[in-house]
Amino acid sequence: MILYDENLNEGLVEFGIQIPILASKAVKVYEFLKSHDILGPRINQWHIPKIEEQVTKADLLRVHSSDYVDKLYSADLESELIRTFELIDEQGNYYRYDPEKAALPLTRLFDRTLATVASTVQCSRMAQEKNFCFAFRGGMHHAQHNYGAGFCPINDIVIAIRKLQTENRIRTAWVIDTDAHKGDGTAALTRGDDSITTLSIHMAHSWPLDGEKYDRSGNLNPSFIESDIDIPMARGEDHLYVSRLQEGLNTLDNMSRPDLAVVVSGADPFEKDELPSTADLRLTLAQMKQRDLLVYGFLKERGVPGAYLMAGGYGESSWQVYAQFLEWALLDNLDKP
């Protein structure tokens, strides 16, 4: 199943933000699947056209601090978004941002953020029912307890898991994060919680791991809090990516089976990704497919429902990564005639 609401675009251009997150990546994937000889005529079997889940402030408060959540629901929202999306440089000038070119006020971006959380919750529910669901948004894995970071105002992954746990729909979950950047917020938010096991395969030295590990007072930078399974990839190790991921999944296999796996399925390790901070990973399209089929097969063989999130993918070519995987996965999940 694919959860994709055509009325909710994912681009940032309309807010005057010049980060290459393009609405076209979702549109192109959907059009590719809709025009497919086999999938197209059976679209009603795999397309969920509307995000119907409702997310409340209370859902956010299970994961984020009350001080931070209050800011998001106040006049401080715009300044928090500017900081989270890194739209002002150290000299106080706009960076990758031109408000004069904005068609929508920046604060409207929070409405989309809440819709993203709702999408992740709904995708997780559908995965429980159908064993596989892919949401065309989500994966805000950098948001921390007290602040947003890395284009992620809040952490939809952990919010969704906590919501389902509160409803007693699940007890345990895995988070398998294959985005180019470390799932640092998810690791920090779930540290010490045996009900959520995290795996992250990511660039070893690029953002958010390119800063100081400790501040002047000796406090640990939360981006360096370890996942349960971390697989750091150094520049030039692309040929080892799939085998390293297999090793990590083998380690995960020794842990108790969860009720749900959330897969942060970012396309940004792709060699044609256009975000500068993804340059340390340059996987080919074929390697990206190997990655996705490896995770998919791992979960399917173990009977673990998988909720997949689109996560990072920047520029004109990222849609190809999702399209090749979803063509395969949907064909595998279609009811046989």
N, C-alpha and C positions, 0 to 999 in steps of 0.2 A: 504494500500500500504506500501511496505517496500523499502527504499532506501539503497541499499547495493552494493558497487562496490568491487568485489572480488579481484581486483588488488591493492586495497589500504588497507594494513594491519594496525592494530592499536597498535601493541605491541611496547614496549620500549626496549626489550632485544637487538635488533639489533643496538641500539645506545650505548650499554654498561650501560644502566640504569637498576637498580635492583629493581624497583618499580613494584609490581605484576599487571600491566596492560597488559593483554594477548590478542594477536590477536585471540586466540582460542575461546574466548567468542562469538565473532561475527560468526566465522566459525561454531561452534557447533550449535548455534541457527539456522543459515541458513540451515545446513545439516538436522537438526531435522524437520524443516518446509518443506524442499524439499522432504523428505522421507515420509511425512504424507500421509495417504491413500486418503484423500480428497484434501488437499492443494497441494500436489505434482503434480498431473496431471493438475492442474490449475495454475501453477506457473506464467504463463504469465499474469494472472489477478492481481497478487499482487506484483511481483518483478520488481523494477526499477533497472537495472543493472549498470547504469553509472551516475556519478556525472558530469553534464554538465554545471552547473552554473559557472559563472566567477565572481571573487571577486577582486576588485582593492584596491589600497592604499587609494583612496578617500572613500571607504566604511568603512575602519578602522577609518579614521579621523572623521567620524561622531560621534564616540564613545570615541576614545582614543586621548590623547594629541599629538600634532605634534612632540614634543620632543621625546616622547616614540616611536611613530610609526617610526620616522626617525632612531632610534636606531635599530629597528627590520630590517630595510632595509640597515644596514651598518655593518661595522666590529665589532660593539658592540653586534651583534646578539648572538654569542655564550655565552658571559658573562651574557646576559639577560636570556637565557635559563637555564644556570647553576643556576642562582638565583631563577627563577620561579619554577624549579623542585627540588630545595633545595638539590643540589648535592655536596655542600661543607659545612662542619660543622664549628662551631665557632672557631676551632683551625686551620682552613684553609686546612683541609684534605678532600679528596674525601669521600663523604657519599652516599651510595647506588649507586655508580658510578665507573666503571672501564673502562676508555677509551681504554685500551689495548684489551678489549674484544668486542669493537664496530666493527660492519661490515659496518656501515654507519657513515659519519661525523655528529656531533650533529646538525650542521646548517640545515641539510636536514629535521630536525624535524619541521622547520617552514613551509616547503612546505606542510607537512601533516596538519599543523595547518590551513593554508589557505584553504586546501581541506575540512577541517571540517567546516569552515565558509560557504563555497560554498554548502556543503551538507545541512546545516541548512536552508540556503536560499531556496534551491530547495525543501526541505521537507515542508517548510512553504507554498510555492506556491502550491505544490501538495495537501496539506491539504485543502487549499482553494477550490481546484477543486473537491476533492474526500471526503472531510470532515475528513479523517483520513490518516495520514502518519507517519511512524516510521523510523527514520534515525539511522543506525547502527554506529553512532558517534555523537559528539556534546555534549553540556551542559557545556561549560567552564565558569562556573558561578562565579569563584573567581577573575577573572581579573578585575583590577580597571582602573580608568581613566589614571593614570600615570605609571602603572607598572602591570606586570603579577604576579600571585600568585597561590599557590596550584595546580600546574601542568597545569595552565590555562594561556597561554601567552596573549590571547586576548579573549574578551567576544563575542562569536558567537551569543548568544541569542539576545543581544541588537543590535548587528550589523545587524542581519537579520531583526529584527523588524524595525529598522531605514531605512534600504534599501527599504523595502516594503512601509513604510510610505512616503518616498521621491518619490516613483513611483506612489503614490496615489492608491496603491492596498489595503491598509488597513489604517484605521484612529486610531483604538484602539486595544490593545492587553492585554491579561492576561498572566502572567508567573506563572505557578503552579510548584513549585520546591519540589520534594519529595526525593531528594538526601539526604544522611545522614548528610551532612555538610550544614550549612546555605548558602543560595545564596547571599553572602555578596556583591560581586561585582555587581551583577544585581541590588540589592537594592540601592547601592550607585549611580550607573550610571543613575538610573531612578528616583531618589528622586526629588519630587516636580513636576513631570510630570504626569498630570492627564490622559494622553493618554495610559499609561502603568501601570497596577495594578499588584503588586507582592504578591504572597503567598509562604511562605517557612515553611515546617515542617522539623525539624532538631534536632540534639543533642544540648542540652541546654548549655553544658559546654566544649565540646571537640573543637578541632580546627575547625574554626578560632576564636572561642570565649573563648579560654583558655589563652589569653594574657591580657595585661592591657587595660582598656577601654580608658584611656587618657594617653598621653605622658607627659613628664615633663613640657612642656609648656602649658598643659591643652587642647591640641588639641585632638579631638575625633578620635579614631582609626576607620577608615572607615568600618572595618568589623562589627562594632557595630551599623552602621546605620540601622534603622529599615526597614523591608519590610512593605508593606501596611498591610499585615496580617502575623504575625510571630507566629509559633506554636513550642515553644521550648520543647523538650522531655528530661526529666532527666533520668539518669540510673535507670533501674528497672521499668520504666513506659510503657514497651512494650505492656502490655495488654490494655492500654488506647489509643494506637496509632490510630487505625481506627476511634474510636469515636471522638478523638480530630481533626482528619483530616476532619471528617464529619462536625463538628462544624465550622471549618475554611471555608469549602466550602459553608456552609449556610450563613456565613458572606459575602463571595464573591458573593453569589447569590443576595444579596441586592444591588449590584453595577450594573451599566449599562452593557448590553451585549456587548462583544467586537466583532471585526471582525475576531480575531484569538486568539487561546490559544496555547502557547508554554509550553509543559510539560517536565520538566527536570526529567526524569524517572530513576534515579540512582538505581542500584541494591544493593548498599552498606549498606542499613539498614539490609540486610539479615544476619542471624546468622552465616553463614559460610563464610562471607566476610573475606579476609585475610589482609586488611590494618589495622594496629594497631589503627589508629585514628578513626576507626568506631566502636570501642568496646562498646560504650555506647548505641548503638541500636542493638538488637539481635532478629529481627523479624523472625518468622518461614516462610517457603515457603508458607504455607496457608495464613498467615497474609499479605505477600507480594502480593499475588493474590487478597486478599480483597482490599488492597490499590489501586491496578491498576484498578480493575473493578469499584471501587467507583469513581475514577476520570474519567474513560472512560464513565461510565453511566451518570455522572453529566454533562459532556460536550454534550453527544449525546442527552440527554433529552432537552437540551436548544438550540440545533442546532448550537453549537459553534464549528467550525473546530478545530481539534487538531493536532498540529505538535509535535510529541514525539521525544525526544533525548535520546540516550543510557546513557550518563553521567557516573557517577562513578559505578564501579563494579570490584572488585579486587580478583584475584585468580581463582582457577579451577572450582568453583561451581557457579559463578555468572550467567553463561549462563542459568541456570535452571529458574531463575526469569523471564528473557525475554521470554524464550520459552513458558512457561505456559500462559503468558499473550497474546503473539502474536498468539498462536494457537487459543485462544478464540476470539480475536479481528478480525483476518483475516476471520475466519468462519462467524463471524457476518457481515462482510463487503462484502463477496463474492456475486456476482450476483446470484440470485436464478435461478436454472434451469427452 
